[in-house]
Amino acid sequence: EGLPNVDPNAMQQMLQNPAIQQMMSSMFSNPDLMMSMMNSNPFVREAMTANPQLREMMSNPAFLRQMSDPRTLQSILQMQQAMSHLQSIGLAPPIAMPGFPPAAPA
């Protein structure tokens, strides 16, 4: 269910930290660095190999800029929390994404 071991409040506080925002902006503004980091993670590398559209998105500078926006990240976190809640009460099935393992049942 959702991101394992992630406290949503701590995540929101972290995303509001100017130092974290600057670090993320720098990281997301360099597609080569992002691709290198993703290729160094076997899970992410396998997901991008299985899903060429994911690789294309993660190579797109405009997409990376949008993903570094704290408002975007907070929106993603809110959606993830809402989906986790709906799944926990049986109103939404686990979502499987191509290239990613299916979510474990709650």
Secondary structure, DSSP 8 states (H G I E B T S, - for coil): --STT--HHHHHHHHH-HHHHHHHHHHHT-HHHHHHHHHTSHHHHHHHHH-HHHHHHHT-HHHHHHHT-HHHHHHHHHHHHHHHHHHHTTSS-----TTS------
